[in-house]
Amino acid sequence: MFSGPKLLLLFAVLWLVWLVFRLIDRRNWTLNAGQEKTTEKKADSFVELTECEGCGAYVTAAGCDNSDCPVNS
Ligand SMILES: [Zn+2]
């Protein structure tokens, strides 16, 4: 059915196809990982929100920027 060289060529073609599919798969995986990282970052900044002692507003860890807040006056 297949002679030696032809069989080797067939394997080479199959290997190349597998390689291309793996590359595409890896690229998709990297894109997904990037999206997950962005979501994680958003979640982190949400957790960092704390209630201001002066005005009760939810502010970031950087501090309250409310001009009506007693902390800023
Ligand atoms: Zn405040």
N, CA, C, O and the ligand as a Tripos MOL2 file, in Angstrom:
@<TRIPOS>MOLECULE
protein
  293   291    74     0     0
PROTEIN
NO_CHARGES

@<TRIPOS>ATOM
      1 N           0.8550   -1.2060    0.0000 N.3       1 MET1
      2 CA          0.0000    0.0000    0.0000 C.3       1 MET1
      3 C           0.8890    1.2530    0.0000 C.2       1 MET1
      4 O           0.9210    1.9710   -1.0000 O.2       1 MET1
      5 N           1.5940    1.5280    1.0720 N.am      2 PHE2
      6 CA          2.5000    2.6850    1.1120 C.3       2 PHE2
      7 C           3.9460    2.2130    1.1400 C.2       2 PHE2
      8 O           4.3000    1.2910    1.8740 O.2       2 PHE2
      9 N           4.7750    2.8610    0.3300 N.am      3 SER3
     10 CA          6.2030    2.5760    0.3940 C.3       3 SER3
     11 C           6.8140    3.4420    1.4950 C.2       3 SER3
     12 O           6.2010    4.4210    1.9210 O.2       3 SER3
     13 N           8.0000    3.0970    1.9540 N.am      4 GLY4
     14 CA          8.6590    3.7910    3.0680 C.3       4 GLY4
     15 C           8.6670    5.2900    2.9330 C.2       4 GLY4
     16 O           8.1300    5.9620    3.8130 O.2       4 GLY4
     17 N           9.2330    5.8580    1.9030 N.am      5 PRO5
     18 CA          9.3090    7.3260    1.7580 C.3       5 PRO5
     19 C           7.9440    7.9980    1.7630 C.2       5 PRO5
     20 O           7.7840    9.0780    2.3330 O.2       5 PRO5
     21 N           6.9510    7.3590    1.1260 N.am      6 LYS6
     22 CA          5.6090    7.9580    1.0840 C.3       6 LYS6
     23 C           4.9910    8.0070    2.4690 C.2       6 LYS6
     24 O           4.3130    8.9680    2.8320 O.2       6 LYS6
     25 N           5.2420    6.9370    3.2480 N.am      7 LEU7
     26 CA          4.7140    6.8750    4.6030 C.3       7 LEU7
     27 C           5.3460    7.9740    5.4600 C.2       7 LEU7
     28 O           4.6740    8.6150    6.2690 O.2       7 LEU7
     29 N           6.6530    8.1770    5.2660 N.am      8 LEU8
     30 CA          7.3590    9.2390    5.9990 C.3       8 LEU8
     31 C           6.7820   10.6090    5.6420 C.2       8 LEU8
     32 O           6.5980   11.4640    6.5080 O.2       8 LEU8
     33 N           6.5000   10.8010    4.3450 N.am      9 LEU9
     34 CA          5.9380   12.0740    3.8800 C.3       9 LEU9
     35 C           4.5750   12.3000    4.5180 C.2       9 LEU9
     36 O           4.2450   13.4130    4.9280 O.2       9 LEU9
     37 N           3.7820   11.2240    4.5970 N.am     10 LEU10
     38 CA          2.4510   11.3110    5.1980 C.3      10 LEU10
     39 C           2.5650   11.7280    6.6630 C.2      10 LEU10
     40 O           1.8110   12.5750    7.1420 O.2      10 LEU10
     41 N           3.5170   11.1190    7.3620 N.am     11 PHE11
     42 CA          3.7300   11.4640    8.7730 C.3      11 PHE11
     43 C           4.1720   12.9170    8.9130 C.2      11 PHE11
     44 O           3.7490   13.6240    9.8280 O.2      11 PHE11
     45 N           5.0430   13.3550    7.9760 N.am     12 ALA12
     46 CA          5.5380   14.7320    8.0110 C.3      12 ALA12
     47 C           4.3780   15.7130    7.8350 C.2      12 ALA12
     48 O           4.3070   16.7280    8.5270 O.2      12 ALA12
     49 N           3.4680   15.4040    6.9040 N.am     13 VAL13
     50 CA          2.3140   16.2790    6.6530 C.3      13 VAL13
     51 C           1.4100   16.3030    7.8740 C.2      13 VAL13
     52 O           0.9380   17.3670    8.2740 O.2      13 VAL13
     53 N           1.1640   15.1370    8.4740 N.am     14 LEU14
     54 CA          0.3200   15.0570    9.6680 C.3      14 LEU14
     55 C           0.9380   15.8550   10.8170 C.2      14 LEU14
     56 O           0.2440   16.5320   11.5750 O.2      14 LEU14
     57 N           2.2750   15.7530   10.9200 N.am     15 TRP15
     58 CA          2.9770   16.4670   12.0000 C.3      15 TRP15
     59 C           2.8570   17.9770   11.8140 C.2      15 TRP15
     60 O           2.6650   18.7290   12.7690 O.2      15 TRP15
     61 N           2.9790   18.4030   10.5250 N.am     16 LEU16
     62 CA          2.8700   19.8330   10.2230 C.3      16 LEU16
     63 C           1.4670   20.3540   10.5640 C.2      16 LEU16
     64 O           1.3160   21.4290   11.1450 O.2      16 LEU16
     65 N           0.4420   19.5660   10.1910 N.am     17 VAL17
     66 CA         -0.9430   19.9670   10.4760 C.3      17 VAL17
     67 C          -1.1540   20.0820   11.9800 C.2      17 VAL17
     68 O          -1.7700   21.0320   12.4640 O.2      17 VAL17
     69 N          -0.6290   19.0930   12.7150 N.am     18 TRP18
     70 CA         -0.7590   19.1020   14.1760 C.3      18 TRP18
     71 C          -0.0610   20.3210   14.7850 C.2      18 TRP18
     72 O          -0.5430   20.9320   15.7380 O.2      18 TRP18
     73 N           1.1030   20.6510   14.1910 N.am     19 LEU19
     74 CA          1.8850   21.7930   14.6750 C.3      19 LEU19
     75 C           1.0990   23.0910   14.4890 C.2      19 LEU19
     76 O           1.0520   23.9320   15.3870 O.2      19 LEU19
     77 N           0.4780   23.2440   13.3050 N.am     20 VAL20
     78 CA         -0.2970   24.4610   13.0070 C.3      20 VAL20
     79 C          -1.4870   24.5700   13.9630 C.2      20 VAL20
     80 O          -1.7760   25.6440   14.4900 O.2      20 VAL20
     81 N          -2.1730   23.4410   14.1770 N.am     21 PHE21
     82 CA         -3.3280   23.4510   15.0810 C.3      21 PHE21
     83 C          -2.9150   23.8000   16.5010 C.2      21 PHE21
     84 O          -3.6350   24.4930   17.2200 O.2      21 PHE21
     85 N          -1.7400   23.3070   16.8950 N.am     22 ARG22
     86 CA         -1.2510   23.5920   18.2400 C.3      22 ARG22
     87 C          -0.9360   25.0720   18.3980 C.2      22 ARG22
     88 O          -1.1900   25.6660   19.4460 O.2      22 ARG22
     89 N          -0.3750   25.6630   17.3350 N.am     23 LEU23
     90 CA         -0.0490   27.0890   17.3610 C.3      23 LEU23
     91 C          -1.3210   27.9290   17.4950 C.2      23 LEU23
     92 O          -1.3610   28.8820   18.2730 O.2      23 LEU23
     93 N          -2.3640   27.5680   16.7290 N.am     24 ILE24
     94 CA         -3.6400   28.2900   16.7940 C.3      24 ILE24
     95 C          -4.2460   28.1360   18.1870 C.2      24 ILE24
     96 O          -4.7490   29.0980   18.7680 O.2      24 ILE24
     97 N          -4.1890   26.9130   18.7100 N.am     25 ASP25
     98 CA         -4.7240   26.6250   20.0290 C.3      25 ASP25
     99 C          -4.0250   27.4640   21.0840 C.2      25 ASP25
    100 O          -4.6610   28.0100   21.9850 O.2      25 ASP25
    101 N          -2.7060   27.5580   20.9620 N.am     26 ARG26
    102 CA         -1.9160   28.2970   21.9310 C.3      26 ARG26
    103 C          -2.2600   29.7860   21.8870 C.2      26 ARG26
    104 O          -2.3330   30.4550   22.9180 O.2      26 ARG26
    105 N          -2.4740   30.2970   20.6400 N.am     27 ARG27
    106 CA         -2.7940   31.7120   20.4980 C.3      27 ARG27
    107 C          -4.1390   32.0060   21.1470 C.2      27 ARG27
    108 O          -4.2930   33.0220   21.8250 O.2      27 ARG27
    109 N          -5.1180   31.1180   20.9430 N.am     28 ASN28
    110 CA         -6.4310   31.2900   21.5640 C.3      28 ASN28
    111 C          -6.3180   31.2550   23.0820 C.2      28 ASN28
    112 O          -6.9710   32.0260   23.7840 O.2      28 ASN28
    113 N          -5.4760   30.3470   23.5790 N.am     29 TRP29
    114 CA         -5.3060   30.1920   25.0140 C.3      29 TRP29
    115 C          -4.7100   31.4620   25.6130 C.2      29 TRP29
    116 O          -5.1240   31.9020   26.6860 O.2      29 TRP29
    117 N          -3.7230   32.0550   24.9070 N.am     30 THR30
    118 CA         -3.0770   33.2800   25.3760 C.3      30 THR30
    119 C          -4.0900   34.4230   25.4240 C.2      30 THR30
    120 O          -4.0880   35.2170   26.3640 O.2      30 THR30
    121 N          -4.9560   34.5060   24.4090 N.am     31 LEU31
    122 CA         -5.9700   35.5550   24.3720 C.3      31 LEU31
    123 C          -6.9250   35.3960   25.5450 C.2      31 LEU31
    124 O          -7.2800   36.3790   26.1940 O.2      31 LEU31
    125 N          -7.3460   34.1600   25.8210 N.am     32 ASN32
    126 CA         -8.2520   33.8950   26.9360 C.3      32 ASN32
    127 C          -7.6030   34.2540   28.2610 C.2      32 ASN32
    128 O          -8.2400   34.8250   29.1460 O.2      32 ASN32
    129 N          -6.3230   33.9100   28.3870 N.am     33 ALA33
    130 CA         -5.5970   34.1940   29.6220 C.3      33 ALA33
    131 C          -5.5320   35.7020   29.8540 C.2      33 ALA33
    132 O          -5.6640   36.1670   30.9860 O.2      33 ALA33
    133 N          -5.3280   36.4680   28.7730 N.am     34 GLY34
    134 CA         -5.2750   37.9190   28.8850 C.3      34 GLY34
    135 C          -6.5880   38.4920   29.3710 C.2      34 GLY34
    136 O          -6.6090   39.4180   30.1820 O.2      34 GLY34
    137 N          -7.6910   37.9380   28.8710 N.am     35 GLN35
    138 CA         -8.9950   38.4230   29.2940 C.3      35 GLN35
    139 C          -9.2370   38.1100   30.7570 C.2      35 GLN35
    140 O          -9.8080   38.9230   31.4840 O.2      35 GLN35
    141 N          -8.8060   36.9370   31.1910 N.am     36 GLU36
    142 CA         -8.9810   36.5540   32.5850 C.3      36 GLU36
    143 C          -8.1990   37.4930   33.5010 C.2      36 GLU36
    144 O          -8.6690   37.8600   34.5780 O.2      36 GLU36
    145 N          -7.0020   37.8770   33.0610 N.am     37 LYS37
    146 CA         -6.1570   38.7640   33.8470 C.3      37 LYS37
    147 C          -6.8330   40.1310   34.0190 C.2      37 LYS37
    148 O          -6.7950   40.7230   35.0970 O.2      37 LYS37
    149 N          -7.4560   40.6240   32.9250 N.am     38 THR38
    150 CA         -8.1310   41.9120   32.9810 C.3      38 THR38
    151 C          -9.2810   41.8540   33.9820 C.2      38 THR38
    152 O          -9.4840   42.7910   34.7550 O.2      38 THR38
    153 N         -10.0360   40.7510   33.9680 N.am     39 THR39
    154 CA        -11.1560   40.5910   34.8910 C.3      39 THR39
    155 C         -10.6480   40.5590   36.3200 C.2      39 THR39
    156 O         -11.2630   41.1380   37.2160 O.2      39 THR39
    157 N          -9.5210   39.8800   36.5360 N.am     40 GLU40
    158 CA         -8.9330   39.7890   37.8630 C.3      40 GLU40
    159 C          -8.5530   41.1760   38.3760 C.2      40 GLU40
    160 O          -8.7810   41.5100   39.5390 O.2      40 GLU40
    161 N          -7.9710   41.9760   37.4840 N.am     41 LYS41
    162 CA         -7.5270   43.3150   37.8580 C.3      41 LYS41
    163 C          -8.7250   44.1660   38.2840 C.2      41 LYS41
    164 O          -8.6560   44.9040   39.2670 O.2      41 LYS41
    165 N          -9.8370   44.0520   37.5230 N.am     42 LYS42
    166 CA        -11.0380   44.8090   37.8500 C.3      42 LYS42
    167 C         -11.5670   44.3970   39.2090 C.2      42 LYS42
    168 O         -11.9780   45.2410   40.0050 O.2      42 LYS42
    169 N         -11.5580   43.0800   39.4790 N.am     43 ALA43
    170 CA        -12.0370   42.5580   40.7500 C.3      43 ALA43
    171 C         -11.1800   43.0990   41.8930 C.2      43 ALA43
    172 O         -11.6940   43.4370   42.9600 O.2      43 ALA43
    173 N          -9.8710   43.1770   41.6610 N.am     44 ASP44
    174 CA         -8.9530   43.6710   42.6900 C.3      44 ASP44
    175 C          -9.2640   45.1220   43.0560 C.2      44 ASP44
    176 O          -9.3180   45.4690   44.2360 O.2      44 ASP44
    177 N          -9.4700   45.9770   42.0350 N.am     45 SER45
    178 CA         -9.7200   47.3830   42.3010 C.3      45 SER45
    179 C         -11.0570   47.5520   43.0150 C.2      45 SER45
    180 O         -11.2340   48.4900   43.7930 O.2      45 SER45
    181 N         -12.0050   46.6370   42.7500 N.am     46 PHE46
    182 CA        -13.3020   46.6980   43.4230 C.3      46 PHE46
    183 C         -13.1330   46.3790   44.9030 C.2      46 PHE46
    184 O         -13.7580   47.0090   45.7560 O.2      46 PHE46
    185 N         -12.2910   45.4020   45.2020 N.am     47 VAL47
    186 CA        -12.0480   44.9930   46.5850 C.3      47 VAL47
    187 C         -11.3660   46.1170   47.3600 C.2      47 VAL47
    188 O         -11.5740   46.2710   48.5630 O.2      47 VAL47
    189 N         -10.5380   46.9120   46.6450 N.am     48 GLU48
    190 CA         -9.7800   47.9800   47.2990 C.3      48 GLU48
    191 C         -10.6690   49.1290   47.7820 C.2      48 GLU48
    192 O         -10.2240   49.9600   48.5740 O.2      48 GLU48
    193 N         -11.9150   49.1860   47.3160 N.am     49 LEU49
    194 CA        -12.8110   50.2650   47.7210 C.3      49 LEU49
    195 C         -13.1260   50.1660   49.2190 C.2      49 LEU49
    196 O         -13.4660   49.0980   49.7270 O.2      49 LEU49
    197 N         -13.0090   51.2810   49.8980 N.am     50 THR50
    198 CA        -13.3260   51.3100   51.3280 C.3      50 THR50
    199 C         -14.2720   52.4720   51.6020 C.2      50 THR50
    200 O         -14.3230   53.4320   50.8330 O.2      50 THR50
    201 N         -15.0060   52.3860   52.6770 N.am     51 GLU51
    202 CA        -15.9390   53.4530   53.0230 C.3      51 GLU51
    203 C         -15.1770   54.5790   53.7080 C.2      51 GLU51
    204 O         -14.4210   54.3540   54.6540 O.2      51 GLU51
    205 N         -15.3890   55.7930   53.2140 N.am     52 CYS52
    206 CA        -14.7060   56.9520   53.7930 C.3      52 CYS52
    207 C         -15.2480   57.2420   55.1960 C.2      52 CYS52
    208 O         -16.4590   57.2260   55.4150 O.2      52 CYS52
    209 N         -14.3600   57.5000   56.1240 N.am     53 GLU53
    210 CA        -14.7760   57.7660   57.5060 C.3      53 GLU53
    211 C         -15.4510   59.1300   57.6320 C.2      53 GLU53
    212 O         -16.2730   59.3410   58.5240 O.2      53 GLU53
    213 N         -15.0990   60.0610   56.7300 N.am     54 GLY54
    214 CA        -15.6340   61.4190   56.7890 C.3      54 GLY54
    215 C         -17.0300   61.5440   56.2370 C.2      54 GLY54
    216 O         -17.9040   62.1150   56.8890 O.2      54 GLY54
    217 N         -17.2640   61.0100   55.0210 N.am     55 CYS55
    218 CA        -18.5400   61.2270   54.3370 C.3      55 CYS55
    219 C         -19.2960   59.9400   54.0490 C.2      55 CYS55
    220 O         -20.4400   59.9930   53.6000 O.2      55 CYS55
    221 N         -18.6950   58.8010   54.2930 N.am     56 GLY56
    222 CA        -19.3870   57.5390   54.0930 C.3      56 GLY56
    223 C         -19.4120   57.0540   52.6600 C.2      56 GLY56
    224 O         -20.0030   56.0140   52.3680 O.2      56 GLY56
    225 N         -18.7710   57.8020   51.7470 N.am     57 ALA57
    226 CA        -18.7380   57.3940   50.3460 C.3      57 ALA57
    227 C         -17.6990   56.3020   50.1440 C.2      57 ALA57
    228 O         -16.7100   56.2270   50.8730 O.2      57 ALA57
    229 N         -17.9370   55.4480   49.1390 N.am     58 TYR58
    230 CA        -16.9830   54.3890   48.8520 C.3      58 TYR58
    231 C         -15.8690   54.9400   47.9650 C.2      58 TYR58
    232 O         -16.1150   55.3650   46.8360 O.2      58 TYR58
    233 N         -14.6620   54.9290   48.4770 N.am     59 VAL59
    234 CA        -13.5190   55.5100   47.7800 C.3      59 VAL59
    235 C         -12.4260   54.4560   47.6260 C.2      59 VAL59
    236 O         -12.4440   53.4220   48.2940 O.2      59 VAL59
    237 N         -11.4790   54.7340   46.7370 N.am     60 THR60
    238 CA        -10.3610   53.8230   46.5470 C.3      60 THR60
    239 C          -9.3570   53.9910   47.6810 C.2      60 THR60
    240 O          -9.4820   54.8850   48.5190 O.2      60 THR60
    241 N          -8.3660   53.1150   47.6880 N.am     61 ALA61
    242 CA         -7.3530   53.1530   48.7470 C.3      61 ALA61
    243 C          -6.5520   54.4530   48.6990 C.2      61 ALA61
    244 O          -5.9100   54.8140   49.6850 O.2      61 ALA61
    245 N          -6.5800   55.1690   47.5560 N.am     62 ALA62
    246 CA         -5.8360   56.4250   47.4120 C.3      62 ALA62
    247 C          -6.3990   57.5040   48.3380 C.2      62 ALA62
    248 O          -5.6730   58.4250   48.7120 O.2      62 ALA62
    249 N          -7.6640   57.4120   48.7100 N.am     63 GLY63
    250 CA         -8.2680   58.3770   49.6230 C.3      63 GLY63
    251 C          -9.5020   59.0240   49.0250 C.2      63 GLY63
    252 O          -9.7930   58.8410   47.8430 O.2      63 GLY63
    253 N         -10.2090   59.7580   49.8120 N.am     64 CYS64
    254 CA        -11.4510   60.4050   49.4000 C.3      64 CYS64
    255 C         -11.1530   61.6700   48.6000 C.2      64 CYS64
    256 O         -10.3180   62.4820   48.9990 O.2      64 CYS64
    257 N         -11.8510   61.8350   47.4530 N.am     65 ASP65
    258 CA        -11.6450   63.0470   46.6640 C.3      65 ASP65
    259 C         -12.9350   63.8830   46.6340 C.2      65 ASP65
    260 O         -13.1050   64.7430   45.7690 O.2      65 ASP65
    261 N         -13.8180   63.6280   47.5640 N.am     66 ASN66
    262 CA        -15.0710   64.3640   47.6470 C.3      66 ASN66
    263 C         -14.8190   65.7450   48.2820 C.2      66 ASN66
    264 O         -14.3150   65.8270   49.4030 O.2      66 ASN66
    265 N         -15.1670   66.8190   47.5720 N.am     67 SER67
    266 CA        -14.8800   68.1830   48.0790 C.3      67 SER67
    267 C         -15.7290   68.5110   49.3010 C.2      67 SER67
    268 O         -15.3500   69.3590   50.1090 O.2      67 SER67
    269 N         -16.8960   67.8340   49.4460 N.am     68 ASP68
    270 CA        -17.7660   68.0890   50.5990 C.3      68 ASP68
    271 C         -17.3330   67.2990   51.8310 C.2      68 ASP68
    272 O         -17.8910   67.4740   52.9140 O.2      68 ASP68
    273 N         -16.3250   66.4170   51.6590 N.am     69 CYS69
    274 CA        -15.9220   65.5410   52.7410 C.3      69 CYS69
    275 C         -15.1270   66.2700   53.8120 C.2      69 CYS69
    276 O         -14.1990   67.0050   53.4740 O.2      69 CYS69
    277 N         -15.4540   66.0960   55.1010 N.am     70 PRO70
    278 CA        -14.7230   66.7340   56.1880 C.3      70 PRO70
    279 C         -13.2450   66.3740   56.2090 C.2      70 PRO70
    280 O         -12.4330   67.1470   56.7170 O.2      70 PRO70
    281 N         -12.8800   65.2150   55.6650 N.am     71 VAL71
    282 CA        -11.4740   64.7860   55.6400 C.3      71 VAL71
    283 C         -10.6530   65.7080   54.7610 C.2      71 VAL71
    284 O          -9.4700   65.9190   55.0250 O.2      71 VAL71
    285 N         -11.2680   66.2700   53.7080 N.am     72 ASN72
    286 CA        -10.5380   67.0880   52.7470 C.3      72 ASN72
    287 C         -10.5680   68.5710   53.1150 C.2      72 ASN72
    288 O          -9.8430   69.3570   52.5030 O.2      72 ASN72
    289 N         -11.3780   68.9820   54.0910 N.am     73 SER73
    290 CA        -11.4600   70.4020   54.4090 C.3      73 SER73
    291 C         -10.5270   70.7830   55.5540 C.2      73 SER73
    292 O         -10.4750   71.9490   55.9470 O.2      73 SER73
    293 ZN        -14.8720   61.2980   52.2950 Zn       74 ZN74
@<TRIPOS>BOND
     1     1     2 1
     2     2     3 1
     3     3     4 2
     4     3     5 am
     5     5     6 1
     6     6     7 1
     7     7     8 2
     8     7     9 am
     9     9    10 1
    10    10    11 1
    11    11    12 2
    12    11    13 am
    13    13    14 1
    14    14    15 1
    15    15    16 2
    16    15    17 am
    17    17    18 1
    18    18    19 1
    19    19    20 2
    20    19    21 am
    21    21    22 1
    22    22    23 1
    23    23    24 2
    24    23    25 am
    25    25    26 1
    26    26    27 1
    27    27    28 2
    28    27    29 am
    29    29    30 1
    30    30    31 1
    31    31    32 2
    32    31    33 am
    33    33    34 1
    34    34    35 1
    35    35    36 2
    36    35    37 am
    37    37    38 1
    38    38    39 1
    39    39    40 2
    40    39    41 am
    41    41    42 1
    42    42    43 1
    43    43    44 2
    44    43    45 am
    45    45    46 1
    46    46    47 1
    47    47    48 2
    48    47    49 am
    49    49    50 1
    50    50    51 1
    51    51    52 2
    52    51    53 am
    53    53    54 1
    54    54    55 1
    55    55    56 2
    56    55    57 am
    57    57    58 1
    58    58    59 1
    59    59    60 2
    60    59    61 am
    61    61    62 1
    62    62    63 1
    63    63    64 2
    64    63    65 am
    65    65    66 1
    66    66    67 1
    67    67    68 2
    68    67    69 am
    69    69    70 1
    70    70    71 1
    71    71    72 2
    72    71    73 am
    73    73    74 1
    74    74    75 1
    75    75    76 2
    76    75    77 am
    77    77    78 1
    78    78    79 1
    79    79    80 2
    80    79    81 am
    81    81    82 1
    82    82    83 1
    83    83    84 2
    84    83    85 am
    85    85    86 1
    86    86    87 1
    87    87    88 2
    88    87    89 am
    89    89    90 1
    90    90    91 1
    91    91    92 2
    92    91    93 am
    93    93    94 1
    94    94    95 1
    95    95    96 2
    96    95    97 am
    97    97    98 1
    98    98    99 1
    99    99   100 2
   100    99   101 am
   101   101   102 1
   102   102   103 1
   103   103   104 2
   104   103   105 am
   105   105   106 1
   106   106   107 1
   107   107   108 2
   108   107   109 am
   109   109   110 1
   110   110   111 1
   111   111   112 2
   112   111   113 am
   113   113   114 1
   114   114   115 1
   115   115   116 2
   116   115   117 am
   117   117   118 1
   118   118   119 1
   119   119   120 2
   120   119   121 am
   121   121   122 1
   122   122   123 1
   123   123   124 2
   124   123   125 am
   125   125   126 1
   126   126   127 1
   127   127   128 2
   128   127   129 am
   129   129   130 1
   130   130   131 1
   131   131   132 2
   132   131   133 am
   133   133   134 1
   134   134   135 1
   135   135   136 2
   136   135   137 am
   137   137   138 1
   138   138   139 1
   139   139   140 2
   140   139   141 am
   141   141   142 1
   142   142   143 1
   143   143   144 2
   144   143   145 am
   145   145   146 1
   146   146   147 1
   147   147   148 2
   148   147   149 am
   149   149   150 1
   150   150   151 1
   151   151   152 2
   152   151   153 am
   153   153   154 1
   154   154   155 1
   155   155   156 2
   156   155   157 am
   157   157   158 1
   158   158   159 1
   159   159   160 2
   160   159   161 am
   161   161   162 1
   162   162   163 1
   163   163   164 2
   164   163   165 am
   165   165   166 1
   166   166   167 1
   167   167   168 2
   168   167   169 am
   169   169   170 1
   170   170   171 1
   171   171   172 2
   172   171   173 am
   173   173   174 1
   174   174   175 1
   175   175   176 2
   176   175   177 am
   177   177   178 1
   178   178   179 1
   179   179   180 2
   180   179   181 am
   181   181   182 1
   182   182   183 1
   183   183   184 2
   184   183   185 am
   185   185   186 1
   186   186   187 1
   187   187   188 2
   188   187   189 am
   189   189   190 1
   190   190   191 1
   191   191   192 2
   192   191   193 am
   193   193   194 1
   194   194   195 1
   195   195   196 2
   196   195   197 am
   197   197   198 1
   198   198   199 1
   199   199   200 2
   200   199   201 am
   201   201   202 1
   202   202   203 1
   203   203   204 2
   204   203   205 am
   205   205   206 1
   206   206   207 1
   207   207   208 2
   208   207   209 am
   209   209   210 1
   210   210   211 1
   211   211   212 2
   212   211   213 am
   213   213   214 1
   214   214   215 1
   215   215   216 2
   216   215   217 am
   217   217   218 1
   218   218   219 1
   219   219   220 2
   220   219   221 am
   221   221   222 1
   222   222   223 1
   223   223   224 2
   224   223   225 am
   225   225   226 1
   226   226   227 1
   227   227   228 2
   228   227   229 am
   229   229   230 1
   230   230   231 1
   231   231   232 2
   232   231   233 am
   233   233   234 1
   234   234   235 1
   235   235   236 2
   236   235   237 am
   237   237   238 1
   238   238   239 1
   239   239   240 2
   240   239   241 am
   241   241   242 1
   242   242   243 1
   243   243   244 2
   244   243   245 am
   245   245   246 1
   246   246   247 1
   247   247   248 2
   248   247   249 am
   249   249   250 1
   250   250   251 1
   251   251   252 2
   252   251   253 am
   253   253   254 1
   254   254   255 1
   255   255   256 2
   256   255   257 am
   257   257   258 1
   258   258   259 1
   259   259   260 2
   260   259   261 am
   261   261   262 1
   262   262   263 1
   263   263   264 2
   264   263   265 am
   265   265   266 1
   266   266   267 1
   267   267   268 2
   268   267   269 am
   269   269   270 1
   270   270   271 1
   271   271   272 2
   272   271   273 am
   273   273   274 1
   274   274   275 1
   275   275   276 2
   276   275   277 am
   277   277   278 1
   278   278   279 1
   279   279   280 2
   280   279   281 am
   281   281   282 1
   282   282   283 1
   283   283   284 2
   284   283   285 am
   285   285   286 1
   286   286   287 1
   287   287   288 2
   288   287   289 am
   289   289   290 1
   290   290   291 1
   291   291   292 2
@<TRIPOS>SUBSTRUCTURE
     1 MET1         2 RESIDUE 1 A MET
     2 PHE2         6 RESIDUE 1 A PHE
     3 SER3        10 RESIDUE 1 A SER
     4 GLY4        14 RESIDUE 1 A GLY
     5 PRO5        18 RESIDUE 1 A PRO
     6 LYS6        22 RESIDUE 1 A LYS
     7 LEU7        26 RESIDUE 1 A LEU
     8 LEU8        30 RESIDUE 1 A LEU
     9 LEU9        34 RESIDUE 1 A LEU
    10 LEU10       38 RESIDUE 1 A LEU
    11 PHE11       42 RESIDUE 1 A PHE
    12 ALA12       46 RESIDUE 1 A ALA
    13 VAL13       50 RESIDUE 1 A VAL
    14 LEU14       54 RESIDUE 1 A LEU
    15 TRP15       58 RESIDUE 1 A TRP
    16 LEU16       62 RESIDUE 1 A LEU
    17 VAL17       66 RESIDUE 1 A VAL
    18 TRP18       70 RESIDUE 1 A TRP
    19 LEU19       74 RESIDUE 1 A LEU
    20 VAL20       78 RESIDUE 1 A VAL
    21 PHE21       82 RESIDUE 1 A PHE
    22 ARG22       86 RESIDUE 1 A ARG
    23 LEU23       90 RESIDUE 1 A LEU
    24 ILE24       94 RESIDUE 1 A ILE
    25 ASP25       98 RESIDUE 1 A ASP
    26 ARG26      102 RESIDUE 1 A ARG
    27 ARG27      106 RESIDUE 1 A ARG
    28 ASN28      110 RESIDUE 1 A ASN
    29 TRP29      114 RESIDUE 1 A TRP
    30 THR30      118 RESIDUE 1 A THR
    31 LEU31      122 RESIDUE 1 A LEU
    32 ASN32      126 RESIDUE 1 A ASN
    33 ALA33      130 RESIDUE 1 A ALA
    34 GLY34      134 RESIDUE 1 A GLY
    35 GLN35      138 RESIDUE 1 A GLN
    36 GLU36      142 RESIDUE 1 A GLU
    37 LYS37      146 RESIDUE 1 A LYS
    38 THR38      150 RESIDUE 1 A THR
    39 THR39      154 RESIDUE 1 A THR
    40 GLU40      158 RESIDUE 1 A GLU
    41 LYS41      162 RESIDUE 1 A LYS
    42 LYS42      166 RESIDUE 1 A LYS
    43 ALA43      170 RESIDUE 1 A ALA
    44 ASP44      174 RESIDUE 1 A ASP
    45 SER45      178 RESIDUE 1 A SER
    46 PHE46      182 RESIDUE 1 A PHE
    47 VAL47      186 RESIDUE 1 A VAL
    48 GLU48      190 RESIDUE 1 A GLU
    49 LEU49      194 RESIDUE 1 A LEU
    50 THR50      198 RESIDUE 1 A THR
    51 GLU51      202 RESIDUE 1 A GLU
    52 CYS52      206 RESIDUE 1 A CYS
    53 GLU53      210 RESIDUE 1 A GLU
    54 GLY54      214 RESIDUE 1 A GLY
    55 CYS55      218 RESIDUE 1 A CYS
    56 GLY56      222 RESIDUE 1 A GLY
    57 ALA57      226 RESIDUE 1 A ALA
    58 TYR58      230 RESIDUE 1 A TYR
    59 VAL59      234 RESIDUE 1 A VAL
    60 THR60      238 RESIDUE 1 A THR
    61 ALA61      242 RESIDUE 1 A ALA
    62 ALA62      246 RESIDUE 1 A ALA
    63 GLY63      250 RESIDUE 1 A GLY
    64 CYS64      254 RESIDUE 1 A CYS
    65 ASP65      258 RESIDUE 1 A ASP
    66 ASN66      262 RESIDUE 1 A ASN
    67 SER67      266 RESIDUE 1 A SER
    68 ASP68      270 RESIDUE 1 A ASP
    69 CYS69      274 RESIDUE 1 A CYS
    70 PRO70      278 RESIDUE 1 A PRO
    71 VAL71      282 RESIDUE 1 A VAL
    72 ASN72      286 RESIDUE 1 A ASN
    73 SER73      290 RESIDUE 1 A SER
    74 ZN74       293 GROUP 0 **** ****
